[in-house]
Amino acid sequence: MVKIIRLRAAHGRLGVGKTMFDENYVDKGGDNSVIPGTDIQRLRPVSLGPRAIGFFDDELDVSFH
């Protein structure tokens, strides 16, 4: 079963601030689907409600460890 990690826990796990996480690590559906300077795919956000988002735990683990 895949866990969903909330925004604060996701950027905290990577050790970056919210702004850097949003600009560099979150997939916004544009042409640039990799993290700058790497060949790692950006994280797909999951809607948890009207304003809340999360990220798949397994994508965080595979991409950055």
Helices and strands as residue ranges (DSSP letters): E 4-6, H 7-14, H 18-24, E 45-47, E 53-56, H 57-64
